[in-house]
């Protein structure tokens, strides 16, 4: 499946993981569990999680932690496959 097809499917997805002030560590297991159950997971990075870091940087780091593909980031939201 191409990234474009994945992005199209992700468009209608609801956010199911929120990254807040507890940071990436708090959601790593949850995201891993959700990815084992479904093809795509949408994650929202709340302002408290970002500090001085960009959403793109956080999204990349989270993808590495759960060994997932980062499909796209848009605004404060990332989609993983």
N, C-alpha and C positions, 0 to 999 in steps of 0.2 A: 504494500500500500504506500502511495507517495505521500510526502509531507502535505501537499496541497489537499489530497483527499482527507487526511487526518485533520487538517485545519478546518475543513468544511464540516466534518463530523463534530469537532470540538465547539463549533459556533453555538450550538444549542445546548451544550452541556451546562449543568449547574456546577458551581464551585462546591467541592466536597471537603477540601482541606484549607484551613486558614493558618497562615504563619503569623504569629503575634510576637509579643515581647519575650516569650520564652525561646524564640529562635527556631532554627532548623532542627536542632536535636529533638525538640518536642514533637515534631511531626514526621520524622524520618520513618519510623516504624509504621505509622498510620498510612503514609503514602505507599510504602512498599506493600502493605496488605491490600490496599485498594487496587494497586496495579496488578496484583496477582489475580484479582477477581474480574477486572474489566480492562478494556483496551486503552482507554483514555481517562485521565484524571486531570481536573482543573484545580489549580491552587491559587489562592489569593494571598498576596503579601501585604499585610496591614502596615500602616505607617510606623507603628511601634517596632516592627521587625527590621525595618530598613536601616535605621540609624544613619550612618554616612555611606551606606552601601547601596548600589543601584539594584533594581529588581533583576536586571539581566545577570548581574554577578551572583546574587542569591539563588536565582533559578538554576544557573549552571552548577553551583556548588551542591544544591539539593539533588540535581540529576546525577551527579557523581556519587553522592552518598547512597542513593538507592539503585544505582546502576540502571538508570532509565534514560530514554531518549527525550530530550527537550524538543518538543514539536515547535512551539512558538512562545514568545512573550508578547503581551500587548497590555500596555498600561501597567497596572499592578498585578496582572494575572499571568500565570504560566500554564501551559498544557504539557503533560507528560504522557509518554507512550512506553 
